[in-house]
Amino acid sequence: MTTPLFLLRCVQLGLSMADLELLSIGLINDMYCESMNDTYSYAVLGDQAAMDAF
């Protein structure tokens, strides 16, 4: 990952330069990956019966 790409990810997450002092590079990468999961449309959601069977 290059510095410009890292900073782009920070901007996409809405992080400020002050936030970067408190967060590690790995945590920011994880936050970006999780933010992409938020917009993913899952085909099937489990219901209570599926959770009970699990």
PDB file of N, CA, C and O in Angstrom:
ATOM      1  N   MET A   1       0.849  -1.161   0.000  1.00  0.00           N
ATOM      2  CA  MET A   1       0.000   0.000   0.000  1.00  0.00           C
ATOM      3  C   MET A   1       0.902   1.234   0.000  1.00  0.00           C
ATOM      4  O   MET A   1       1.866   1.318   0.761  1.00  0.00           O
ATOM      5  N   THR A   2       0.574   2.170  -0.854  1.00  0.00           N
ATOM      6  CA  THR A   2       1.352   3.397  -0.933  1.00  0.00           C
ATOM      7  C   THR A   2       0.760   4.442   0.017  1.00  0.00           C
ATOM      8  O   THR A   2      -0.376   4.314   0.473  1.00  0.00           O
ATOM      9  N   THR A   3       1.537   5.453   0.297  1.00  0.00           N
ATOM     10  CA  THR A   3       1.070   6.540   1.166  1.00  0.00           C
ATOM     11  C   THR A   3      -0.156   7.239   0.595  1.00  0.00           C
ATOM     12  O   THR A   3      -1.109   7.477   1.336  1.00  0.00           O
ATOM     13  N   PRO A   4      -0.170   7.582  -0.703  1.00  0.00           N
ATOM     14  CA  PRO A   4      -1.384   8.215  -1.235  1.00  0.00           C
ATOM     15  C   PRO A   4      -2.625   7.336  -1.118  1.00  0.00           C
ATOM     16  O   PRO A   4      -3.710   7.837  -0.824  1.00  0.00           O
ATOM     17  N   LEU A   5      -2.477   6.040  -1.343  1.00  0.00           N
ATOM     18  CA  LEU A   5      -3.615   5.131  -1.218  1.00  0.00           C
ATOM     19  C   LEU A   5      -4.083   5.061   0.236  1.00  0.00           C
ATOM     20  O   LEU A   5      -5.285   5.059   0.505  1.00  0.00           O
ATOM     21  N   PHE A   6      -3.147   5.005   1.156  1.00  0.00           N
ATOM     22  CA  PHE A   6      -3.504   4.987   2.581  1.00  0.00           C
ATOM     23  C   PHE A   6      -4.258   6.256   2.962  1.00  0.00           C
ATOM     24  O   PHE A   6      -5.272   6.187   3.657  1.00  0.00           O
ATOM     25  N   LEU A   7      -3.784   7.392   2.523  1.00  0.00           N
ATOM     26  CA  LEU A   7      -4.453   8.653   2.849  1.00  0.00           C
ATOM     27  C   LEU A   7      -5.826   8.741   2.179  1.00  0.00           C
ATOM     28  O   LEU A   7      -6.753   9.318   2.746  1.00  0.00           O
ATOM     29  N   LEU A   8      -5.960   8.178   0.989  1.00  0.00           N
ATOM     30  CA  LEU A   8      -7.261   8.130   0.332  1.00  0.00           C
ATOM     31  C   LEU A   8      -8.241   7.308   1.161  1.00  0.00           C
ATOM     32  O   LEU A   8      -9.391   7.709   1.344  1.00  0.00           O
ATOM     33  N   ARG A   9      -7.797   6.171   1.657  1.00  0.00           N
ATOM     34  CA  ARG A   9      -8.654   5.339   2.511  1.00  0.00           C
ATOM     35  C   ARG A   9      -9.064   6.106   3.765  1.00  0.00           C
ATOM     36  O   ARG A   9     -10.205   5.991   4.212  1.00  0.00           O
ATOM     37  N   CYS A  10      -8.157   6.879   4.331  1.00  0.00           N
ATOM     38  CA  CYS A  10      -8.467   7.678   5.520  1.00  0.00           C
ATOM     39  C   CYS A  10      -9.534   8.719   5.207  1.00  0.00           C
ATOM     40  O   CYS A  10     -10.447   8.937   6.003  1.00  0.00           O
ATOM     41  N   VAL A  11      -9.421   9.356   4.058  1.00  0.00           N
ATOM     42  CA  VAL A  11     -10.414  10.359   3.658  1.00  0.00           C
ATOM     43  C   VAL A  11     -11.766   9.688   3.429  1.00  0.00           C
ATOM     44  O   VAL A  11     -12.801  10.235   3.807  1.00  0.00           O
ATOM     45  N   GLN A  12     -11.762   8.506   2.813  1.00  0.00           N
ATOM     46  CA  GLN A  12     -13.007   7.789   2.570  1.00  0.00           C
ATOM     47  C   GLN A  12     -13.696   7.391   3.865  1.00  0.00           C
ATOM     48  O   GLN A  12     -14.922   7.303   3.921  1.00  0.00           O
ATOM     49  N   LEU A  13     -12.907   7.150   4.907  1.00  0.00           N
ATOM     50  CA  LEU A  13     -13.469   6.812   6.211  1.00  0.00           C
ATOM     51  C   LEU A  13     -13.848   8.049   7.017  1.00  0.00           C
ATOM     52  O   LEU A  13     -14.514   7.943   8.048  1.00  0.00           O
ATOM     53  N   GLY A  14     -13.427   9.214   6.552  1.00  0.00           N
ATOM     54  CA  GLY A  14     -13.732  10.448   7.267  1.00  0.00           C
ATOM     55  C   GLY A  14     -12.810  10.710   8.434  1.00  0.00           C
ATOM     56  O   GLY A  14     -13.189  11.396   9.383  1.00  0.00           O
ATOM     57  N   LEU A  15     -11.597  10.170   8.378  1.00  0.00           N
ATOM     58  CA  LEU A  15     -10.639  10.362   9.458  1.00  0.00           C
ATOM     59  C   LEU A  15      -9.869  11.666   9.275  1.00  0.00           C
ATOM     60  O   LEU A  15      -9.537  12.045   8.152  1.00  0.00           O
ATOM     61  N   SER A  16      -9.593  12.338  10.365  1.00  0.00           N
ATOM     62  CA  SER A  16      -8.794  13.560  10.312  1.00  0.00           C
ATOM     63  C   SER A  16      -7.335  13.218  10.600  1.00  0.00           C
ATOM     64  O   SER A  16      -7.015  12.099  11.001  1.00  0.00           O
ATOM     65  N   MET A  17      -6.474  14.176  10.395  1.00  0.00           N
ATOM     66  CA  MET A  17      -5.049  13.965  10.685  1.00  0.00           C
ATOM     67  C   MET A  17      -4.840  13.718  12.175  1.00  0.00           C
ATOM     68  O   MET A  17      -3.935  12.974  12.554  1.00  0.00           O
ATOM     69  N   ALA A  18      -5.656  14.326  13.020  1.00  0.00           N
ATOM     70  CA  ALA A  18      -5.558  14.098  14.467  1.00  0.00           C
ATOM     71  C   ALA A  18      -5.938  12.650  14.798  1.00  0.00           C
ATOM     72  O   ALA A  18      -5.367  12.049  15.707  1.00  0.00           O
ATOM     73  N   ASP A  19      -6.900  12.097  14.060  1.00  0.00           N
ATOM     74  CA  ASP A  19      -7.298  10.700  14.282  1.00  0.00           C
ATOM     75  C   ASP A  19      -6.154   9.741  13.979  1.00  0.00           C
ATOM     76  O   ASP A  19      -6.033   8.691  14.611  1.00  0.00           O
ATOM     77  N   LEU A  20      -5.322  10.100  13.019  1.00  0.00           N
ATOM     78  CA  LEU A  20      -4.241   9.201  12.612  1.00  0.00           C
ATOM     79  C   LEU A  20      -3.207   9.005  13.716  1.00  0.00           C
ATOM     80  O   LEU A  20      -2.499   7.998  13.731  1.00  0.00           O
ATOM     81  N   GLU A  21      -3.117   9.955  14.636  1.00  0.00           N
ATOM     82  CA  GLU A  21      -2.182   9.803  15.763  1.00  0.00           C
ATOM     83  C   GLU A  21      -2.659   8.739  16.740  1.00  0.00           C
ATOM     84  O   GLU A  21      -1.857   8.173  17.483  1.00  0.00           O
ATOM     85  N   LEU A  22      -3.957   8.466  16.744  1.00  0.00           N
ATOM     86  CA  LEU A  22      -4.531   7.532  17.708  1.00  0.00           C
ATOM     87  C   LEU A  22      -4.726   6.132  17.147  1.00  0.00           C
ATOM     88  O   LEU A  22      -4.946   5.188  17.906  1.00  0.00           O
ATOM     89  N   LEU A  23      -4.649   5.983  15.820  1.00  0.00           N
ATOM     90  CA  LEU A  23      -4.954   4.710  15.167  1.00  0.00           C
ATOM     91  C   LEU A  23      -3.727   4.145  14.466  1.00  0.00           C
ATOM     92  O   LEU A  23      -2.883   4.892  13.971  1.00  0.00           O
ATOM     93  N   SER A  24      -3.637   2.828  14.429  1.00  0.00           N
ATOM     94  CA  SER A  24      -2.541   2.187  13.705  1.00  0.00           C
ATOM     95  C   SER A  24      -2.938   1.984  12.243  1.00  0.00           C
ATOM     96  O   SER A  24      -4.116   2.063  11.893  1.00  0.00           O
ATOM     97  N   ILE A  25      -1.955   1.725  11.408  1.00  0.00           N
ATOM     98  CA  ILE A  25      -2.213   1.476   9.994  1.00  0.00           C
ATOM     99  C   ILE A  25      -3.097   0.235   9.835  1.00  0.00           C
ATOM    100  O   ILE A  25      -4.026   0.228   9.028  1.00  0.00           O
ATOM    101  N   GLY A  26      -2.805  -0.801  10.601  1.00  0.00           N
ATOM    102  CA  GLY A  26      -3.592  -2.022  10.520  1.00  0.00           C
ATOM    103  C   GLY A  26      -5.039  -1.812  10.915  1.00  0.00           C
ATOM    104  O   GLY A  26      -5.941  -2.367  10.287  1.00  0.00           O
ATOM    105  N   LEU A  27      -5.273  -1.012  11.957  1.00  0.00           N
ATOM    106  CA  LEU A  27      -6.639  -0.743  12.392  1.00  0.00           C
ATOM    107  C   LEU A  27      -7.404   0.031  11.326  1.00  0.00           C
ATOM    108  O   LEU A  27      -8.581  -0.238  11.086  1.00  0.00           O
ATOM    109  N   ILE A  28      -6.750   0.977  10.695  1.00  0.00           N
ATOM    110  CA  ILE A  28      -7.405   1.745   9.628  1.00  0.00           C
ATOM    111  C   ILE A  28      -7.732   0.838   8.450  1.00  0.00           C
ATOM    112  O   ILE A  28      -8.807   0.955   7.862  1.00  0.00           O
ATOM    113  N   ASN A  29      -6.821  -0.064   8.097  1.00  0.00           N
ATOM    114  CA  ASN A  29      -7.098  -1.019   7.018  1.00  0.00           C
ATOM    115  C   ASN A  29      -8.290  -1.904   7.371  1.00  0.00           C
ATOM    116  O   ASN A  29      -9.143  -2.161   6.522  1.00  0.00           O
ATOM    117  N   ASP A  30      -8.353  -2.373   8.620  1.00  0.00           N
ATOM    118  CA  ASP A  30      -9.479  -3.190   9.063  1.00  0.00           C
ATOM    119  C   ASP A  30     -10.777  -2.394   9.017  1.00  0.00           C
ATOM    120  O   ASP A  30     -11.813  -2.923   8.615  1.00  0.00           O
ATOM    121  N   MET A  31     -10.732  -1.129   9.424  1.00  0.00           N
ATOM    122  CA  MET A  31     -11.925  -0.283   9.392  1.00  0.00           C
ATOM    123  C   MET A  31     -12.418  -0.117   7.961  1.00  0.00           C
ATOM    124  O   MET A  31     -13.624  -0.132   7.713  1.00  0.00           O
ATOM    125  N   TYR A  32     -11.499   0.041   7.025  1.00  0.00           N
ATOM    126  CA  TYR A  32     -11.888   0.197   5.626  1.00  0.00           C
ATOM    127  C   TYR A  32     -12.523  -1.089   5.100  1.00  0.00           C
ATOM    128  O   TYR A  32     -13.545  -1.041   4.416  1.00  0.00           O
ATOM    129  N   CYS A  33     -11.923  -2.237   5.417  1.00  0.00           N
ATOM    130  CA  CYS A  33     -12.494  -3.520   4.967  1.00  0.00           C
ATOM    131  C   CYS A  33     -13.889  -3.711   5.535  1.00  0.00           C
ATOM    132  O   CYS A  33     -14.796  -4.139   4.821  1.00  0.00           O
ATOM    133  N   GLU A  34     -14.069  -3.400   6.800  1.00  0.00           N
ATOM    134  CA  GLU A  34     -15.389  -3.548   7.413  1.00  0.00           C
ATOM    135  C   GLU A  34     -16.403  -2.577   6.813  1.00  0.00           C
ATOM    136  O   GLU A  34     -17.583  -2.909   6.701  1.00  0.00           O
ATOM    137  N   SER A  35     -15.959  -1.390   6.431  1.00  0.00           N
ATOM    138  CA  SER A  35     -16.891  -0.435   5.828  1.00  0.00           C
ATOM    139  C   SER A  35     -17.399  -0.947   4.483  1.00  0.00           C
ATOM    140  O   SER A  35     -18.531  -0.660   4.092  1.00  0.00           O
ATOM    141  N   MET A  36     -16.564  -1.702   3.777  1.00  0.00           N
ATOM    142  CA  MET A  36     -17.004  -2.296   2.516  1.00  0.00           C
ATOM    143  C   MET A  36     -18.022  -3.409   2.769  1.00  0.00           C
ATOM    144  O   MET A  36     -18.903  -3.633   1.939  1.00  0.00           O
ATOM    145  N   ASN A  37     -17.916  -4.108   3.897  1.00  0.00           N
ATOM    146  CA  ASN A  37     -18.884  -5.151   4.235  1.00  0.00           C
ATOM    147  C   ASN A  37     -20.254  -4.557   4.532  1.00  0.00           C
ATOM    148  O   ASN A  37     -21.270  -5.223   4.332  1.00  0.00           O
ATOM    149  N   ASP A  38     -20.296  -3.317   5.005  1.00  0.00           N
ATOM    150  CA  ASP A  38     -21.570  -2.683   5.339  1.00  0.00           C
ATOM    151  C   ASP A  38     -22.456  -2.492   4.113  1.00  0.00           C
ATOM    152  O   ASP A  38     -23.682  -2.501   4.233  1.00  0.00           O
ATOM    153  N   THR A  39     -21.865  -2.322   2.953  1.00  0.00           N
ATOM    154  CA  THR A  39     -22.638  -2.069   1.742  1.00  0.00           C
ATOM    155  C   THR A  39     -22.908  -3.347   0.937  1.00  0.00           C
ATOM    156  O   THR A  39     -23.597  -3.296  -0.082  1.00  0.00           O
ATOM    157  N   TYR A  40     -22.373  -4.494   1.382  1.00  0.00           N
ATOM    158  CA  TYR A  40     -22.568  -5.750   0.666  1.00  0.00           C
ATOM    159  C   TYR A  40     -23.980  -6.268   0.912  1.00  0.00           C
ATOM    160  O   TYR A  40     -24.466  -6.272   2.043  1.00  0.00           O
ATOM    161  N   SER A  41     -24.618  -6.698  -0.144  1.00  0.00           N
ATOM    162  CA  SER A  41     -25.971  -7.225  -0.039  1.00  0.00           C
ATOM    163  C   SER A  41     -25.902  -8.750   0.081  1.00  0.00           C
ATOM    164  O   SER A  41     -25.649  -9.443  -0.905  1.00  0.00           O
ATOM    165  N   TYR A  42     -26.124  -9.258   1.274  1.00  0.00           N
ATOM    166  CA  TYR A  42     -26.077 -10.697   1.500  1.00  0.00           C
ATOM    167  C   TYR A  42     -27.353 -11.343   0.960  1.00  0.00           C
ATOM    168  O   TYR A  42     -28.446 -10.796   1.107  1.00  0.00           O
ATOM    169  N   ALA A  43     -27.204 -12.497   0.342  1.00  0.00           N
ATOM    170  CA  ALA A  43     -28.332 -13.158  -0.306  1.00  0.00           C
ATOM    171  C   ALA A  43     -29.332 -13.705   0.714  1.00  0.00           C
ATOM    172  O   ALA A  43     -30.542 -13.596   0.514  1.00  0.00           O
ATOM    173  N   VAL A  44     -28.838 -14.284   1.791  1.00  0.00           N
ATOM    174  CA  VAL A  44     -29.716 -14.930   2.755  1.00  0.00           C
ATOM    175  C   VAL A  44     -29.339 -14.462   4.158  1.00  0.00           C
ATOM    176  O   VAL A  44     -28.165 -14.436   4.526  1.00  0.00           O
ATOM    177  N   LEU A  45     -30.347 -14.097   4.923  1.00  0.00           N
ATOM    178  CA  LEU A  45     -30.133 -13.755   6.324  1.00  0.00           C
ATOM    179  C   LEU A  45     -30.713 -14.873   7.183  1.00  0.00           C
ATOM    180  O   LEU A  45     -31.790 -15.394   6.893  1.00  0.00           O
ATOM    181  N   GLY A  46     -30.004 -15.230   8.225  1.00  0.00           N
ATOM    182  CA  GLY A  46     -30.491 -16.269   9.119  1.00  0.00           C
ATOM    183  C   GLY A  46     -31.657 -15.769   9.963  1.00  0.00           C
ATOM    184  O   GLY A  46     -31.703 -14.605  10.361  1.00  0.00           O
ATOM    185  N   ASP A  47     -32.592 -16.670  10.225  1.00  0.00           N
ATOM    186  CA  ASP A  47     -33.693 -16.331  11.113  1.00  0.00           C
ATOM    187  C   ASP A  47     -33.507 -17.086  12.427  1.00  0.00           C
ATOM    188  O   ASP A  47     -32.485 -17.744  12.621  1.00  0.00           O
ATOM    189  N   GLN A  48     -34.469 -16.999  13.316  1.00  0.00           N
ATOM    190  CA  GLN A  48     -34.322 -17.638  14.616  1.00  0.00           C
ATOM    191  C   GLN A  48     -34.205 -19.144  14.502  1.00  0.00           C
ATOM    192  O   GLN A  48     -33.455 -19.761  15.259  1.00  0.00           O
ATOM    193  N   ALA A  49     -34.926 -19.746  13.576  1.00  0.00           N
ATOM    194  CA  ALA A  49     -34.869 -21.196  13.401  1.00  0.00           C
ATOM    195  C   ALA A  49     -33.467 -21.636  12.957  1.00  0.00           C
ATOM    196  O   ALA A  49     -32.965 -22.663  13.413  1.00  0.00           O
ATOM    197  N   ALA A  50     -32.853 -20.876  12.088  1.00  0.00           N
ATOM    198  CA  ALA A  50     -31.500 -21.202  11.640  1.00  0.00           C
ATOM    199  C   ALA A  50     -30.505 -21.063  12.792  1.00  0.00           C
ATOM    200  O   ALA A  50     -29.590 -21.875  12.926  1.00  0.00           O
ATOM    201  N   MET A  51     -30.683 -20.038  13.617  1.00  0.00           N
ATOM    202  CA  MET A  51     -29.789 -19.848  14.768  1.00  0.00           C
ATOM    203  C   MET A  51     -29.978 -20.975  15.784  1.00  0.00           C
ATOM    204  O   MET A  51     -29.007 -21.440  16.379  1.00  0.00           O
ATOM    205  N   ASP A  52     -31.222 -21.416  15.984  1.00  0.00           N
ATOM    206  CA  ASP A  52     -31.470 -22.522  16.907  1.00  0.00           C
ATOM    207  C   ASP A  52     -30.840 -23.805  16.395  1.00  0.00           C
ATOM    208  O   ASP A  52     -30.311 -24.594  17.178  1.00  0.00           O
ATOM    209  N   ALA A  53     -30.893 -24.020  15.085  1.00  0.00           N
ATOM    210  CA  ALA A  53     -30.290 -25.224  14.488  1.00  0.00           C
ATOM    211  C   ALA A  53     -28.777 -25.178  14.557  1.00  0.00           C
ATOM    212  O   ALA A  53     -28.117 -26.215  14.630  1.00  0.00           O
ATOM    213  N   PHE A  54     -28.234 -23.980  14.534  1.00  0.00           N
ATOM    214  CA  PHE A  54     -26.784 -23.812  14.597  1.00  0.00           C
ATOM    215  C   PHE A  54     -26.281 -24.229  15.948  1.00  0.00           C
ATOM    216  O   PHE A  54     -25.079 -24.164  16.206  1.00  0.00           O
TER     217      PHE A  54
END
